[in-house]
């Protein structure tokens, strides 16, 4: 590593050392004799990179995550305070996830001492950077403002640093500015007595994780901690401190950097304390060139009374940043590589360099969340699953995550440049955009946490989990972000952030298909969210809860929750959540409860909000596909196709390799089938098959789903052998990957049964349908659309086999379920009424048959795009019922209309039914 230097405190120890503090002997605290290659916990020690009175820092290797870290060690022998202080540092820093705060990975114990594993930062510290050469005022301000954002982030979660100084700020080789050494930090208004200290120290032996860090108080009331030259009057006086104290220390450091003198005189700690307490600022040196506006801002931040300072770091940073009269020059990129970690004892540095431009992109923008080590870990987790498609899926997922990370980094760099380079937006907007992106980073971390588990069901949904990540471009709308009111105070903010952290994890569970667990956790979090009184986070939680109800069976409860989500979003002008709530209501009512007109109305409301937001593609795509599915279920295939094609166009433009393109092509194929455009449908499904196979390999459930759609197309093209091959391929994939009892098998089995029926192999068809029934019974509640479909299909087979009584019982069950699930006017109800009327005719119950068939025909004729063969079946059945009751004229009219409906039969069964109509018409000539 070469020569090393230890950064001294900012004043001689004998003059400005904290009162009552005696430097411990080095052999009491420093873990001496540690050798390269030794293990501490799971970490392998490498070279020592820093040392001082409070401990030592090594670079180390983490074999579990295959990365280098900085390992800060403190020997606890004879000094309980040292252990507690180091633990405080780790706990406080672990609470912060911000680009301007160094990342803490882990905390643990060793032989009576403690260690903290931290991000290893390559660069220099701000004190050395300032001393190395002269820098322009613009350069100095850029770096300090970035550090100020780190303090601002800490304050937002209720943490006060208490020892801000240039030695505790790092400037990395990549241009990142990070605040470090939160060893003196504590939660605002928390304290700890000596018994608490002893209890906390005893917990170290069983702790090796930073989970839950930062909740305990971090100093005993009355203790004097900090570097005196930078301490606020309240710190000198040993009074309780808050974020205003950090603001004071920040202003001392920036005043010193810009004006090249400290703001208060004092050759000893006592004299310095008196000067700061009296507010006796030294006048700026004559001839200085610092703008008066900057000097005034610093003088206000250095006020003796906390209430006379800026209300928060945000206001101070805004004042320091805004300068319309000039454009700031970007800082030069440094070239030397320095390993540095600021520690409680000072900092180790090697060489100095100016920081790079303020918005330079780091080599790993999402280091610690998505980097080379985590890519390798994800590939390994997928490989270990032994799923046949896992390797290909890992390739796809890594590729898509890299693409998302690139978009995220672009969004962050653009936000930075628009404030610090182009000066097109104020710092407050930059902070809002960065906070939005940091929230998305947590969403990413939650998804990756599940993906790294590597279980089969999660891997099967991996592409959908990646697709669930929010669009980084959504964070570019500073105006929309600024409309959201901030939480009322630091305590509320901390509670809101904790709830949003949990919502990130719940959204990941939802994307992984773990709906029950996700719903339980959301319900548990609801009371805490409502206790905050903060409407935006309440709206977010209710939208998520409503979506989870949409995935379940309690649609009515979901409807009420979504209305509540919309109200909370509207009250806080949260357009994104408002549009989402209305889209979910459209799905709930239009698809879940078959209240189609109401669903379309809510979709129209959502479209209005999307238009007001400027029609962002990521939201417009969701809207179009939702509208398309609603139109398709309403049997309006032409309108559905139009929206599906628009959805596809936007998805392809956003990401040509997005696997959800295959889903959209399948939607398009289904609409084309309903329009009788079978050749077009075949082309759509074949393209979907190509995309899915390329993305996942040949043995993936999504590939099986496409085979099912392709089989339906072949069926309507009268290519029964190819249809059966496609259905069997789908069945083989799902059975191999998902297991013999997975409910997904019901779709391919049901289609195989349909082919058997077409071939006249009724016994084999019925056996397949009984397998479907068993799968449905194990997977769904008694009232579910799949229950209704299965009962209807079994009834159809029994009718063809001559078991009219058995068929009627199944039709009755299907009718009850379908009416409850879809509503009394749904096309599915018309299908079942028609079959029921036919078997009633067979049983000689003509009046009941006519009643059922009249109702079925009324529903059929009310459909916007009824299928001709289905309409023909209902007309012909009613014609026979009417003929039995002597209404031959109307019966003949209906039968002739049915014959026209069967002009182009699309299956052997339909051909058989046309032949039956022809025979009946021949037996019942006009006028007979």
Secondary structure, 3 states (H helix, E strand, C coil): CCCCEECCCCCCHHHHCCCCCCCCCHHHHCCCCCCCCCEECCEEEEEEEEEECCEEEEEEEECCCCEEEEEEEECCCCCHHHHHHHHHHHHHHHCCCCCCECCEEEEEEECCEEEEEECCEEEEEHHHHHHHCCCCHHHHHHHHHHHHHHHHHHHHCCEECCCCCHHHEEEECCCCEEECCCCCCEECCCCCCHHHHHHHHHHHHHCCCCCCCCCCCCCCCCCCCCCHHHCCHHHHCCCCCCHHHHHHHHHHHHHHHHHCCCCCCCCCHHHHHHHHHHCCCCCCCCCCCCCHHHHHHHHHHCCCCHHHCCCCHHHHHHHHHCCCCCCCCCCCCCCCCCEECEECCEEEECCCCCCCCCCCCCCCCCCCCCCHHHHHHHHHHHHHCCCCCHHHHHHHHHHHHHHHHHHHHHHHHHHHHHHHCCCCCCHHHHHHHHHHHHHHHHHHHHHHHHHCCCCHHHHHCHHHHHHCCCCHHHHHCHHHHHHCCCCCCHHHHHHHHHHHHHHHHHHHHHHCCCHHHHHHHHHHHHHHHHHHCCHHHHHHHHHHHHHHHHHCCCHHHHHHHHHHHHHHHHHCCCHHHHHHHHHHHHHHHHHHCCCHHHHHHHHHHHHHHHHHCCCCHHHHHHHHHHHHHHHHHCCCHHHHHHHHHHHHHHHHHHCCCCCHHHHHHHHHHHHHHHCCCHHHHHHHHHHHHHHHHHHHCCCCHHHHHHHHHHHHHHHHCCCHHHHHHHHHHHHHHHHHHHCCCCCCHHHHHHHHHHHHHHCCCHHHHHHHHHHHHHHHHHHCCCCCHHHHHHHHHHHHHHHHCCCHHHHHHHHHHHHHHHHHHHCCCCHHHHHHHHHHHHHHHHCCCHHHHHHHHHHHHHHHHHCCCCCHHHHHHHHHHHHHHHHHCCCHHHHHHHHHHHHHHCCCCCCHHHHHHHHHHHHHHHHCCCCC
